[in-house]
Amino acid sequence: MASLTKALLIIDYTNDFVADQGALTCGAVGQVLQQPIADLAQSFVEAGEFVFLPTDVHTPQDPYHPETKLFPPHNVRDSWGRELFGAVNTWYQAAKANDHVRLFDKTRYSSFAGTPLDLWLRERQVDELHLTGVCTDICVLHTAVDAYNLNYPLVIHQDAVATFKPGGQAWAIDHFKTVLNATII
């Protein structure tokens, strides 16, 4: 049997979602993920696998974007808040020239909505998606649902996802397992 081609998604691991001063931060629960995510990304690259960093981007007070009514301005293009956080940023700066590493804009919760992610994964014949990042019950969840609907087998790294909403983490992990048939490691 041929080996699987894998891709790691590091979803929205930015200052605004993770740093203490972030506009919509999950704080300490997200900050402890920085080294595990960076180490996992490095292991994927060393194995010749792919790492994608779908990263939320917004325009403040955009009257056409539904999040404008739900959340304060966050992940504004070219701002400190949109920069990757901590060790993940350090890893990315060192690895971004590798053609197996790609950071790209997303404007909706799902990393697939309005992006070429599915096309890129299919071009690379990716058989298995590994998900990390924030927030577990929002952007990670919506990405997982779309991946499931596109028939990608999912692996959720439960020690590499976090959220700011009490109860959201446990609910999302259970949903990944029982509704999306994801492997939880």
C-alpha positions as CSV (number, residue, x, y, z in Angstrom):
1,M,0.0,0.0,0.0
2,A,1.3,3.5,-1.0
3,S,2.1,5.9,1.8
4,L,-0.2,8.8,2.4
5,T,0.6,12.3,1.4
6,K,-0.1,14.6,4.3
7,A,-0.7,18.3,4.8
8,L,-0.7,20.2,8.1
9,L,-2.9,23.3,8.4
10,I,-1.9,25.9,11.0
11,I,-5.1,27.9,11.2
12,D,-5.1,31.5,12.3
13,Y,-2.2,31.3,14.8
14,T,-1.8,35.1,14.9
15,N,-1.1,37.7,17.6
16,D,-4.7,38.9,17.6
17,F,-5.9,35.4,18.4
18,V,-3.1,34.3,20.7
19,A,-1.1,37.2,22.3
20,D,-2.2,38.8,25.6
21,Q,-2.8,42.1,23.8
22,G,-4.6,40.4,20.8
23,A,-8.0,41.9,19.8
24,L,-9.8,38.5,20.0
25,T,-7.3,36.4,22.0
26,C,-7.7,33.0,23.5
27,G,-4.6,33.9,25.6
28,A,-2.6,31.4,27.6
29,V,-4.4,28.3,26.3
30,G,-3.3,29.3,22.8
31,Q,0.2,30.5,23.8
32,V,1.2,27.1,25.1
33,L,0.6,25.7,21.6
34,Q,3.4,27.7,19.9
35,Q,6.3,25.2,20.3
36,P,4.2,22.1,19.7
37,I,2.8,23.6,16.5
38,A,6.3,24.8,15.3
39,D,7.8,21.4,16.1
40,L,5.0,19.6,14.2
41,A,5.4,21.9,11.2
42,Q,9.1,21.2,11.2
43,S,8.5,17.5,11.3
44,F,6.1,17.7,8.3
45,V,8.7,19.7,6.2
46,E,11.5,17.3,7.2
47,A,9.3,14.4,6.0
48,G,8.7,16.1,2.7
49,E,5.0,16.8,3.5
50,F,3.1,20.1,3.2
51,V,2.4,22.9,5.6
52,F,-0.3,25.5,4.9
53,L,-1.0,28.5,7.1
54,P,-4.5,29.8,6.3
55,T,-4.6,33.2,7.9
56,D,-7.6,35.3,8.7
57,V,-7.5,38.8,7.2
58,H,-10.0,41.7,7.5
59,T,-10.7,45.3,6.7
60,P,-12.0,47.3,9.7
61,Q,-15.7,48.1,9.6
62,D,-16.3,46.2,6.4
63,P,-20.1,46.6,6.0
64,Y,-20.3,43.5,3.8
65,H,-18.5,41.1,6.1
66,P,-20.7,39.2,8.6
67,E,-18.0,39.1,11.3
68,T,-18.0,42.9,11.5
69,K,-21.2,42.6,13.6
70,L,-19.9,39.7,15.7
71,F,-16.4,40.6,16.7
72,P,-14.1,43.6,17.2
73,P,-11.7,44.5,14.4
74,H,-9.0,41.8,14.2
75,N,-6.3,40.4,11.9
76,V,-6.2,43.6,9.9
77,R,-3.9,43.3,6.9
78,D,-0.4,44.6,7.6
79,S,-1.0,45.0,11.3
80,W,0.9,43.5,14.3
81,G,-2.3,41.5,15.1
82,R,-2.2,39.6,11.9
83,E,1.4,38.5,12.3
84,L,2.0,34.9,13.3
85,F,2.5,34.4,17.0
86,G,5.8,33.5,18.8
87,A,7.6,30.2,17.8
88,V,5.3,29.7,14.9
89,N,6.3,33.0,13.4
90,T,10.0,32.2,14.0
91,W,9.5,28.8,12.3
92,Y,7.6,30.3,9.4
93,Q,10.2,33.0,8.8
94,A,12.9,30.3,8.5
95,A,10.8,28.0,6.4
96,K,8.8,30.3,4.1
97,A,11.1,29.9,1.1
98,N,10.4,26.1,1.1
99,D,7.9,25.3,-1.7
100,H,6.1,22.9,0.7
101,V,5.2,25.8,3.0
102,R,2.5,28.4,2.1
103,L,0.8,31.1,4.1
104,F,-2.4,32.4,2.4
105,D,-5.3,34.8,3.1
106,K,-8.7,33.7,4.2
107,T,-11.7,35.9,4.9
108,R,-14.2,33.4,6.3
109,Y,-14.0,30.8,9.1
110,S,-13.3,27.9,6.8
111,S,-9.8,27.7,5.2
112,F,-11.6,26.4,2.1
113,A,-14.2,29.2,1.7
114,G,-13.2,31.5,-1.2
115,T,-9.6,30.1,-1.3
116,P,-7.7,27.8,-3.6
117,L,-6.9,25.4,-0.8
118,D,-8.8,22.4,-2.2
119,L,-7.1,22.8,-5.6
120,W,-3.6,23.0,-4.0
121,L,-4.3,19.9,-1.9
122,R,-5.5,18.0,-4.9
123,E,-2.6,19.1,-7.1
124,R,-0.3,17.7,-4.4
125,Q,-2.3,14.6,-4.1
126,V,-2.9,15.1,-0.4
127,D,-4.6,12.1,1.2
128,E,-4.8,13.3,4.8
129,L,-5.3,16.6,6.5
130,H,-3.8,17.4,10.0
131,L,-5.4,20.4,11.7
132,T,-3.9,22.7,14.3
133,G,-4.5,26.3,15.4
134,V,-7.2,28.5,16.8
135,C,-10.1,28.7,17.5
136,T,-11.0,25.1,17.8
137,D,-14.8,25.7,17.8
138,I,-14.8,28.3,15.1
139,C,-12.2,28.4,12.3
140,V,-10.7,25.0,13.0
141,L,-14.2,23.5,13.2
142,H,-15.5,25.1,10.0
143,T,-12.3,24.1,8.1
144,A,-12.8,20.5,9.4
145,V,-16.5,20.4,8.3
146,D,-15.5,21.6,4.8
147,A,-12.6,19.1,4.6
148,Y,-15.0,16.3,5.7
149,N,-17.5,17.3,3.0
150,L,-14.6,17.2,0.4
151,N,-13.7,13.7,1.6
152,Y,-10.4,14.5,3.2
153,P,-9.5,12.2,6.1
154,L,-8.9,14.3,9.2
155,V,-6.4,14.2,12.0
156,I,-6.9,16.7,14.8
157,H,-4.0,17.4,17.1
158,Q,-5.9,18.1,20.3
159,D,-2.8,19.5,22.0
160,A,-2.3,21.9,19.2
161,V,-5.7,23.6,19.1
162,A,-7.3,26.0,21.5
163,T,-10.3,28.4,21.9
164,F,-11.4,31.3,24.0
165,K,-14.9,30.1,24.6
166,P,-15.5,28.0,27.8
167,G,-16.7,24.6,26.8
168,G,-15.9,25.1,23.2
169,Q,-12.8,23.0,23.2
170,A,-14.4,19.8,24.6
171,W,-17.5,20.2,22.4
172,A,-15.4,20.7,19.2
173,I,-13.1,17.7,19.9
174,D,-16.1,15.5,20.5
175,H,-17.7,16.8,17.3
176,F,-14.6,16.1,15.2
177,K,-14.6,12.6,16.5
178,T,-18.2,11.6,16.5
179,V,-19.6,13.6,13.6
180,L,-16.6,14.2,11.3
181,N,-14.9,10.8,11.9
182,A,-11.6,12.5,12.6
183,T,-8.7,10.8,14.3
184,I,-7.9,12.7,17.5
185,I,-4.2,12.5,18.6
